[in-house]
Amino acid sequence: MTIGERIAKYREEKGLSQEELANLLGYKSRSTIQKVESGQRDVPRKMIAQLSIVLNVNPLDLLGENEKSPSLKTKREALSSMLDNMSEKEIDELYNKLK
């Protein structure tokens, strides 16, 4: 999913039109939003910050950074490494929280 597609998704989830979002960001028409969402225009950093506030989303979500999920193998290895470095008491506490 592109950043433009993510912006469109979050905008639609908020029930905003392209024109309404443009107005909230200080643009005079929806054309800038339309170009960003369609990938015809790059998204400046300032706009990412503004969008995250207006759309009430984490900037990393807009950028797609939170979509990059580690594989199950990587997760298991990380958990195993964490457990290896924990005391028995810490493991018991974690276990009780998880169940």
C-alpha positions as CSV (number, residue, x, y, z in Angstrom):
1,M,0.0,0.0,0.0
2,T,1.4,3.4,-0.9
3,I,1.4,6.5,1.3
4,G,-1.3,8.0,-0.9
5,E,-3.5,4.9,-0.4
6,R,-3.0,5.0,3.3
7,I,-3.9,8.7,3.4
8,A,-7.1,8.0,1.4
9,K,-7.9,5.1,3.8
10,Y,-7.5,7.2,6.9
11,R,-9.3,10.1,5.4
12,E,-12.3,7.9,4.4
13,E,-12.3,6.3,7.9
14,K,-12.7,9.9,9.3
15,G,-15.5,10.5,6.9
16,L,-13.7,13.4,5.2
17,S,-13.8,14.4,1.6
18,Q,-10.6,15.4,-0.2
19,E,-11.9,18.9,-0.2
20,E,-12.5,18.9,3.6
21,L,-9.1,17.4,4.2
22,A,-7.5,20.1,2.0
23,N,-9.3,22.8,3.9
24,L,-8.2,21.4,7.3
25,L,-4.6,21.4,6.0
26,G,-4.9,25.0,4.7
27,Y,-5.1,24.2,0.9
28,K,-7.5,26.1,-1.3
29,S,-8.7,23.1,-3.3
30,R,-8.7,19.3,-3.2
31,S,-6.3,19.0,-6.1
32,T,-3.2,18.7,-3.8
33,I,-4.9,15.9,-1.8
34,Q,-6.0,14.2,-5.0
35,K,-2.5,14.3,-6.4
36,V,-1.0,13.0,-3.2
37,E,-3.5,10.1,-2.9
38,S,-3.0,9.1,-6.5
39,G,0.8,9.2,-6.2
40,Q,1.3,12.1,-8.7
41,R,2.9,14.3,-6.0
42,D,5.4,13.5,-3.2
43,V,4.2,14.1,0.4
44,P,6.4,16.7,2.1
45,R,7.4,16.0,5.7
46,K,5.4,18.9,7.0
47,M,2.3,17.5,5.4
48,I,2.9,14.1,7.0
49,A,3.0,15.8,10.4
50,Q,-0.2,17.8,9.6
51,L,-2.0,14.7,8.3
52,S,-1.1,12.7,11.4
53,I,-2.7,15.4,13.6
54,V,-5.8,16.0,11.4
55,L,-6.4,12.3,10.8
56,N,-5.4,11.3,14.4
57,V,-2.9,8.6,13.2
58,N,0.7,7.8,14.1
59,P,3.0,9.3,11.4
60,L,4.7,5.8,11.2
61,D,1.3,4.4,10.2
62,L,1.0,7.0,7.4
63,L,4.5,6.1,6.2
64,G,3.8,2.3,6.4
65,E,6.5,1.6,8.9
66,N,4.1,-0.2,11.2
67,E,3.1,-2.5,8.3
68,K,6.6,-4.1,8.3
69,S,6.0,-7.0,10.6
70,P,8.8,-9.4,11.5
71,S,8.4,-13.0,10.5
72,L,7.1,-15.6,13.0
73,K,10.6,-17.1,13.1
74,T,12.1,-13.7,14.0
75,K,9.5,-13.1,16.7
76,R,10.2,-16.6,18.2
77,E,13.9,-16.0,18.2
78,A,13.4,-12.6,19.8
79,L,11.1,-14.1,22.5
80,S,13.6,-16.9,23.1
81,S,16.4,-14.5,23.5
82,M,14.4,-12.4,25.9
83,L,13.4,-15.4,28.0
84,D,17.1,-16.5,28.2
85,N,18.0,-13.2,29.8
86,M,15.1,-13.2,32.3
87,S,15.1,-14.6,35.9
88,E,12.8,-17.4,36.9
89,K,10.7,-14.9,38.8
90,E,10.4,-12.5,35.8
91,I,9.4,-15.5,33.6
92,D,6.7,-16.5,36.2
93,E,5.4,-12.9,36.3
94,L,5.2,-12.7,32.5
95,Y,3.5,-16.1,32.3
96,N,0.9,-15.0,34.8
97,K,0.2,-11.8,32.9
98,L,-0.2,-13.7,29.6
99,K,-2.6,-16.4,30.8
